[in-house]
């Protein structure tokens, strides 16, 4: 890189940023500069129009009648935004309005948060992302949370692919089951929303372990993040098996979201039809093409301390590697296998035991294995995933399920498998980075020097500086692969 002009870039790092110097030839991917979203729509008008013309199913007001019970399931705090025009805040009252017009009584409508293996949200969090008006209208008797450890969870056996099929019983027994989804770029199966909303939000850990595991995620077709993966086929297969098992179709109200979770389009009706209709717009928004001559040798991105799953993602070493692997998956279309990743992270060993109590013991057990994929397939998974104390905390103390770290490790391993090295500059407790198979360095400059010893001088570099702080992620592709 000697002789190259340099540019200064601020990377996410801990509670602030890390300023680094990169060659002027580095492709820096930023919203508003490298790519733009399609136009935002009026979310209320878009929901109203979609509800008037659903795909593959009658309108809700035609499905509704006196005596019928409806369940409206919505995602947890992790995705979808919390601003006043956020999709679920806008569409819940409009869905309720349609049900009432059809004759369903207000007391026969239940709102259900669908967090899957994430922690249950507190009342204060519901106020934050749903708005006080919605919550006060239904809390406490008509508002609930799916419990992935409910003894009454509906067991529907296995599907044609051999996946475990489970479902929330309240949703299954509702006359009108409704789900709200956010169609946004996701390393797990290409997009959120659709059947993914049902299959990851309203089932149990054994069903989720059918796909959030090495046997699915370490396949070549998992990369890059797309709807053409085995994981996506599993989502569809499990979702359709649920519908067959409960004897009815689930009515979806999905919105394609932009960078700041603004609504770009709304689609509703039968889930399979909603997916087909919404994905073209999601493709336009999510798939970003870079005009580069060849795949990058080096990927650069930094990690905040707090993002996505909650406080501590950039300090908890399991989450740190998961985020690195997830962003590699998004960038796979512009990266050469065997390249190098440089990802500054504070990595100070704070596991946030109040939210993630099973993570630190899981990390400690990992250190007994040289192959992390084998660890994710060991007997310890069953032991931890069914641990009575962690299950109790999950059900009553607003913590993540004890299987959750294994799904995160499965993603993180991808970074180790597909690159020659993962450097973590700035780790305050570097032993934790080493414990995840990464290489800590004191400075970013040291990491870059060591990277060039692997990939050669004058490497092609792609940097996504706000990958985790900048909003809904995108998936990168080459113009002429």
Secondary structure, DSSP 8 states (H G I E B T S, - for coil): -TT--EEEEEEEEBTEEEEEEEETT-EE--BTTTB-------HHHHHHHHHHT-BSS--HHHH--TT--EEEEEE-TTSS--STT-HHHHHHHHHHHHHHHTT--GGGEEEEEE-TTS----HHHHHHHH-HHHHHHHTTTTEEE--TT-TT-EEEEE-TTS-EEEE-HHHHH-SEEEEEEEE-EETTTEESSHHHHHHHHSS-HHHHTTTSSHHHHTSGGG-S-STTSHHHHHHHHHHHHHHHHHTS--EEEEEEE-TTS-EEEEEEEEHHHHHHHHHHHHHHHHEEEE--SS-EEEEE---BSEETTEETTTTSHHHHHHHHHHHHHHHTBTEEEEEEEE----------TTT-HHHHHHHHHHTT-S-HHHHTTSHHHHHHHT-HHHHHHHHHSS---TTHHHHHHHHHHHHHHHSSEEEEET-TTHHHHHHTT-EEESSHHHHHHHHHHHH-SS--EEE-TTTTTSSS--EEEETT-
